[in-house]
Amino acid sequence: MILMKRANVSRRVSLFLEPASYGCTPSPSTFNHYGKVLNMVKLTCIPAIVFVALSSPQLAASDLEKNTVKSKQATVCAACHGANGVSVANHIPNLAGQRAAYLNDQLLAFNDGSRKSEIMNPIASQLSPEEIKNLSAYFAAQTASSGDGKSAFLPTIAKSRVEFPADYKRTFSRYHVLNMPEDSQVKHYYANDVALRAAAAGKSLPDGSILLVEIYSAKLDGNGKPLTGTDGYFVPDRLLSFPVSGRGPSWGEGFPEMLRNGDWNYALFGADKQLRSNANQAECLACHKPKVASNYAFTSSELKTARN
């Protein structure tokens, strides 16, 4: 994989997971996280394994004795990069066979925020320096993939309990609209009454809450620029997809704690309202993880001021 110098970190080809965009972010400050609508894929699991024999030659002997990667950290990495460092999707790089020192440096950069990624930062920030070293040594010791093979989805995360709310146009309320100039898209945000009532009362969103986003391509003028309506928002053209999030009793059980968003689950549906089975819920969980104080939602402020 070709990488640019660190000075151009924001423009280089990423070694670690960069966000696959599916459009649930609500504010202009997060445009870069949800640009193009991609088909997301992934996942695989890893058991509780002691990786003493899989250490990097760059580690000292004393480090080899304690080079144990805990299952909770390894599983989180495996959810996107694969248990053996072979990723679950084309847009996620393989880690197998990369230099341990390089992997260590990148994880440390994600950990301290000097390298930006809306998915990697929340995960790496939960790792200690020693955990980072051990994970780096483990993935460096794996055999690099020579083909296009991909890892399987992590069974505990692969299945989302979110179903498409077929009657949302009648029973939900639209509470927010967001222009996405970089992608010539416009997003319409909907919530059911359960979520809206709780948000208006300043309470946590309870079980039964559902949030849905309609993602449209914007109509373009003769110069290829999005047309803006009298309301200031892009005029919607073609419906692209529906990101949907929902919360239910114990829906988060079995998820790695480093990824778990309480009892929230996420799913992506196509314009035909059919589930995109190649969408990786792990990416959604990682991205929303830092929003614990706002019900794991990026639009909590808009929800609070919404009018039914």
Secondary structure as the mmCIF struct_conf table of DSSP 4:
data_model
#
loop_
_struct_conf.conf_type_id
_struct_conf.id
_struct_conf.beg_label_comp_id
_struct_conf.beg_label_asym_id
_struct_conf.beg_label_seq_id
_struct_conf.end_label_comp_id
_struct_conf.end_label_asym_id
_struct_conf.end_label_seq_id
HELX_RH_3T_P HELX_RH_3T_P1 ARG A 6 ASN A 8
TURN_TY1_P TURN_TY1_P1 VAL A 9 ARG A 11
BEND BEND1 ARG A 12 ARG A 12
HELX_LH_PP_P HELX_LH_PP_P1 VAL A 13 SER A 14
BEND BEND2 LEU A 15 PHE A 16
HELX_LH_PP_P HELX_LH_PP_P2 PRO A 19 SER A 21
BEND BEND3 GLY A 23 GLY A 23
BEND BEND4 SER A 27 SER A 27
HELX_RH_3T_P HELX_RH_3T_P2 PRO A 28 HIS A 33
BEND BEND5 TYR A 34 TYR A 34
BEND BEND6 LYS A 36 LYS A 36
HELX_RH_3T_P HELX_RH_3T_P3 VAL A 52 LEU A 54
TURN_TY1_P TURN_TY1_P2 PRO A 57 GLN A 58
BEND BEND7 LEU A 59 LEU A 59
HELX_RH_AL_P HELX_RH_AL_P1 ALA A 61 GLU A 65
TURN_TY1_P TURN_TY1_P3 LYS A 66 LYS A 66
HELX_RH_AL_P HELX_RH_AL_P2 SER A 71 HIS A 81
TURN_TY1_P TURN_TY1_P4 ALA A 83 ASN A 84
BEND BEND8 GLY A 85 GLY A 85
BEND BEND9 VAL A 88 ALA A 89
TURN_TY1_P TURN_TY1_P5 ASN A 90 HIS A 91
BEND BEND10 ILE A 92 ILE A 92
TURN_TY1_P TURN_TY1_P6 ALA A 96 GLY A 97
HELX_RH_AL_P HELX_RH_AL_P3 ALA A 100 ASP A 112
TURN_TY1_P TURN_TY1_P7 GLY A 113 GLY A 113
BEND BEND11 SER A 114 ARG A 115
TURN_TY1_P TURN_TY1_P8 GLU A 118 ILE A 119
HELX_RH_AL_P HELX_RH_AL_P4 MET A 120 ALA A 124
TURN_TY1_P TURN_TY1_P9 SER A 125 GLN A 126
HELX_RH_AL_P HELX_RH_AL_P5 PRO A 129 ALA A 141
BEND BEND12 GLN A 142 GLN A 142
HELX_LH_PP_P HELX_LH_PP_P3 THR A 143 SER A 145
BEND BEND13 GLY A 147 ASP A 148
HELX_LH_PP_P HELX_LH_PP_P4 SER A 151 LEU A 154
HELX_RH_AL_P HELX_RH_AL_P6 PRO A 155 ALA A 158
TURN_TY1_P TURN_TY1_P10 ALA A 166 ASP A 167
HELX_RH_AL_P HELX_RH_AL_P7 TYR A 168 THR A 171
STRN STRN1 SER A 173 MET A 180
HELX_RH_3T_P HELX_RH_3T_P4 PRO A 181 ASP A 183
TURN_TY1_P TURN_TY1_P11 SER A 184 SER A 184
STRN STRN2 GLN A 185 ALA A 191
HELX_RH_AL_P HELX_RH_AL_P8 ASP A 193 ALA A 200
TURN_TY1_P TURN_TY1_P12 ALA A 201 GLY A 202
HELX_LH_PP_P HELX_LH_PP_P5 LYS A 203 LEU A 205
TURN_TY1_P TURN_TY1_P13 ASP A 207 GLY A 208
STRN STRN3 ILE A 210 ALA A 218
HELX_LH_PP_P HELX_LH_PP_P6 LYS A 219 LYS A 219
STRN STRN4 LEU A 220 LEU A 220
TURN_TY1_P TURN_TY1_P14 GLY A 222 ASN A 223
BEND BEND14 GLY A 224 GLY A 224
HELX_LH_PP_P HELX_LH_PP_P7 LYS A 225 LYS A 225
STRN STRN5 PRO A 226 PRO A 226
HELX_LH_PP_P HELX_LH_PP_P8 LEU A 227 LEU A 227
STRN STRN6 THR A 228 THR A 228
TURN_TY1_P TURN_TY1_P15 THR A 230 ASP A 231
BEND BEND15 GLY A 232 TYR A 233
STRN STRN7 PHE A 234 PHE A 234
HELX_LH_PP_P HELX_LH_PP_P9 VAL A 235 VAL A 235
STRN STRN8 PRO A 236 ARG A 247
TURN_TY1_P TURN_TY1_P16 PRO A 249 GLY A 254
BEND BEND16 PHE A 255 PHE A 255
TURN_TY1_P TURN_TY1_P17 GLU A 257 LEU A 259
TURN_TY1_P TURN_TY1_P18 GLY A 262 ASP A 263
STRN STRN9 TRP A 264 GLY A 270
TURN_TY1_P TURN_TY1_P19 ALA A 271 ASP A 272
BEND BEND17 LYS A 273 LYS A 273
STRN STRN10 LEU A 275 LEU A 275
TURN_TY1_P TURN_TY1_P20 SER A 277 ASN A 278
HELX_RH_AL_P HELX_RH_AL_P9 GLN A 281 HIS A 288
HELX_RH_3T_P HELX_RH_3T_P5 LYS A 289 SER A 294
TURN_TY1_P TURN_TY1_P21 ASN A 295 TYR A 296
TURN_TY1_P TURN_TY1_P22 PHE A 298 THR A 299
HELX_RH_AL_P HELX_RH_AL_P10 SER A 300 LYS A 304
TURN_TY1_P TURN_TY1_P23 THR A 305 THR A 305
#
